[in-house]
Amino acid sequence: MGKTDRCVVRDKGYAKSGFSIRERHNERMNETYHNADIMPDKQHLNVYYKRCEGSYADAFDAMIDAGTITIKGQAKDGSAKVFGEMVFDVNTEYFHRNGGYEYAKSFFEEAYRCAVEEIGGEKYVISAVMHADERNKALSDKYGTDVFHYHLHVVYVPVVQKECYYKKNNKDPELAGKLKEVITQVSHCKKWPRTKTKKGWLNSYSLLQDHYFKHMSEAGFLGFERGERGSTAEHLSVLEYKTQQETGRAAAIAAVVEEKQETAAALDAEIEGKEQAAADLDKETAKKAKQLEGINKKTAVAKKEAATCGDIDEIGKKKNWRGEVALMPDDWKKVSNLAKEGVKSRNIIANLKKQITDFLKRITGLEKELGQYKGMGISESMRYYSALQRAPRRLAEVVADIMRKPPEQPEARRIAPERNRNSHAR
């Protein structure tokens, strides 16, 4: 019975620090490789379906700067998975039987279209290259000619459309709970979530295997089966895949990888929730830290003043055998500076005292002026203002007439002359 050809697609998420490693392998930037089957003189056969301009990291940063993606909500320690890599594969002999290099180019061109659909658009693809420079030693020995293991690497940014809503404590209560914006968030675990079905939890990687097989079959590429979980039917005997991670895994261990990915996806979701909680806690901690900084500044001033007074007291205790206070140069400098500040402060204090004395004198004068109006009584004052409102013209005439006449004499002085006249008449 002949070998069963199987198609396999694997996906793995990486932190930003992983860009360099993936770039050096995919773009063939290393001078040497652990995989001895990589043939540098055949690198010109590698096919790019999308070539990265600049470095992978620069391309990622450019997406952020352009507003194409956002890393909002991710951990700031660099542990978040911000990019992924898909490796599309079919065993080597399948391509050898169907036309080799030219057939592989058209096959993986279609596989790239499948990848773009899964990713959500070509703008999220950083690099896509088919490697054609890795020699399959077992099949080469079998057929007496160089046979190469063709496979496709697609490096991309995993994104989801996240709806952001106004919080309950925002400035405008009417907006609470309403949609604020929709952001294109970078998140590997949200891109590949687990789905609960009647048969149990289904991982998105399983669906990716289904989509890959269906897409290629509908495009007219036939003669292979979907990579089965737990299958051992792959051609490990011919050393198709190398132990190095960059060259992929055989379908026989794809089951283990898929199960690990399923567990990792669940952990990623939990971690992302923890990261969000940590981000909120960081904000609250920063707020408390700012408040503590203000308290520390006030405390530092108080401590400095207390320390200065304490230092002076200690300096005064240092006496020689004759009972005289002995000062070290540093102590003398400190006391001297404080004395100079005290001299300068005297003038300031004297000026402040003079200003306070002047204010007190003005207050005393104003109190005396106010005392003159106390005997008038509130009721009489109100009658005056009431009369002014009712007959302002008549009141003005009366006041003018009073001002034209001499002031009235006190009662005792006014009646005294009359008594004198009566006495003289007698």
Residue pairs with C-beta under 8 A, 6 or more apart in sequence:
3 91
3 93
3 233
3 235
4 224
4 225
4 233
5 90
5 91
5 93
5 94
5 223
5 224
5 225
6 90
6 91
6 224
6 225
6 226
6 227
6 228
6 231
6 233
6 234
6 251
7 88
7 89
7 90
7 212
7 213
7 216
7 224
7 225
7 226
7 227
8 88
8 89
8 90
8 209
8 227
8 248
8 249
8 251
8 254
9 86
9 87
9 88
9 89
9 208
9 209
9 212
9 227
10 86
10 87
10 89
10 248
10 249
10 254
10 257
11 84
11 85
11 86
11 87
11 192
11 205
11 208
11 261
12 84
12 85
12 261
13 81
13 83
13 84
13 158
13 188
13 189
13 192
13 264
13 268
14 22
14 81
14 82
14 83
14 84
14 85
15 78
15 79
15 80
15 81
15 82
16 57
16 60
16 78
16 80
16 82
16 83
17 78
18 83
19 55
19 56
19 57
19 60
19 83
20 56
20 57
22 56
22 85
22 155
23 29
23 52
23 55
23 56
23 127
23 155
24 30
25 246
26 127
26 129
26 131
26 153
26 155
27 52
27 127
27 129
28 38
28 40
28 43
28 46
28 133
34 244
35 134
35 242
35 244
35 246
35 247
37 134
37 135
37 136
37 137
37 149
37 242
38 133
38 134
38 135
39 133
39 134
39 135
40 133
42 132
42 133
42 135
42 148
43 133
45 101
45 132
45 133
45 148
46 129
46 130
46 131
46 132
46 133
47 105
47 108
47 129
47 130
47 132
48 127
48 128
48 129
48 130
49 108
49 109
49 112
49 128
49 129
49 130
49 152
50 112
50 122
50 125
50 126
50 127
50 128
51 127
51 129
52 59
52 126
52 127
52 155
53 59
54 62
56 83
56 126
56 127
56 155
59 126
60 82
60 83
60 126
60 157
63 69
63 123
63 124
63 157
64 70
64 71
68 123
68 124
68 184
69 124
69 157
69 159
69 184
69 185
69 186
70 183
70 184
70 185
70 186
71 80
71 82
71 185
71 186
72 183
72 185
73 162
73 185
73 272
73 275
73 276
73 279
74 80
74 82
74 186
74 187
74 272
74 275
75 275
75 278
75 279
76 279
80 186
80 272
80 275
81 158
81 188
81 189
81 268
82 157
82 186
82 188
83 126
83 155
83 156
83 157
83 158
83 188
84 155
84 156
84 157
84 158
84 188
84 191
85 153
85 154
85 155
85 156
86 115
86 118
86 152
86 153
86 154
86 156
86 208
87 151
87 152
87 153
87 154
87 248
88 108
88 111
88 114
88 115
88 151
88 152
88 154
88 212
89 151
89 152
89 248
90 107
90 224
91 234
91 235
91 240
91 251
92 136
92 139
92 147
92 148
92 149
92 150
92 235
92 238
92 240
93 139
93 235
93 238
94 223
94 224
95 101
95 103
95 104
95 107
95 150
96 139
96 143
96 147
98 223
100 148
101 132
101 148
101 150
104 130
104 132
104 150
105 130
107 150
107 216
107 221
108 130
108 150
108 151
108 152
110 215
110 216
110 219
110 221
111 152
111 212
111 215
111 216
112 128
112 152
112 154
113 215
114 211
114 212
114 215
114 216
115 125
115 128
115 152
115 154
115 156
116 122
116 125
117 211
117 215
118 208
118 211
119 125
119 154
119 156
119 158
120 159
124 156
124 157
124 158
124 159
125 154
125 155
125 156
126 155
126 156
126 157
127 153
127 154
127 155
128 152
128 153
128 154
128 155
129 152
129 153
130 150
130 151
130 152
130 153
131 149
131 150
131 151
131 152
131 153
132 148
132 150
133 148
134 148
134 149
134 151
134 242
134 247
135 146
135 147
135 148
135 149
136 147
136 148
136 149
136 238
136 239
136 240
137 239
138 237
138 238
138 239
138 240
139 147
139 238
140 146
140 147
142 238
149 240
149 241
149 247
151 247
151 248
157 186
158 186
158 187
158 188
158 190
158 191
158 192
159 184
159 185
159 186
159 187
159 191
160 184
160 185
160 187
160 190
160 191
161 182
161 183
161 184
161 185
162 182
162 183
162 184
162 185
162 187
162 190
163 179
163 181
163 182
164 179
164 180
164 181
164 182
164 183
165 177
165 178
165 179
165 180
166 172
166 175
166 176
166 177
166 178
166 180
167 176
168 176
168 177
170 176
187 272
188 268
189 265
189 268
189 269
189 271
189 272
190 269
190 272
191 204
192 203
192 204
192 205
192 208
192 261
192 265
193 204
193 265
193 269
194 201
194 202
194 203
194 204
194 262
194 265
194 266
194 269
195 201
195 202
195 203
195 204
195 207
196 202
201 262
203 258
203 261
203 262
203 265
204 265
205 258
205 261
205 262
205 265
206 229
206 258
209 226
209 227
209 258
210 226
212 226
213 225
213 226
213 227
216 224
227 251
227 254
228 251
228 255
229 254
229 255
229 258
229 259
230 255
231 251
231 252
231 254
231 255
232 252
233 251
233 252
234 240
234 250
234 251
234 252
234 254
235 250
236 250
236 252
240 250
241 247
241 248
241 249
241 250
249 257
308 338
311 334
312 334
312 335
312 338
315 325
315 327
315 331
315 334
315 335
316 325
318 325
318 326
318 327
318 328
318 331
319 325
319 326
320 326
327 335
387 395
388 395
408 414
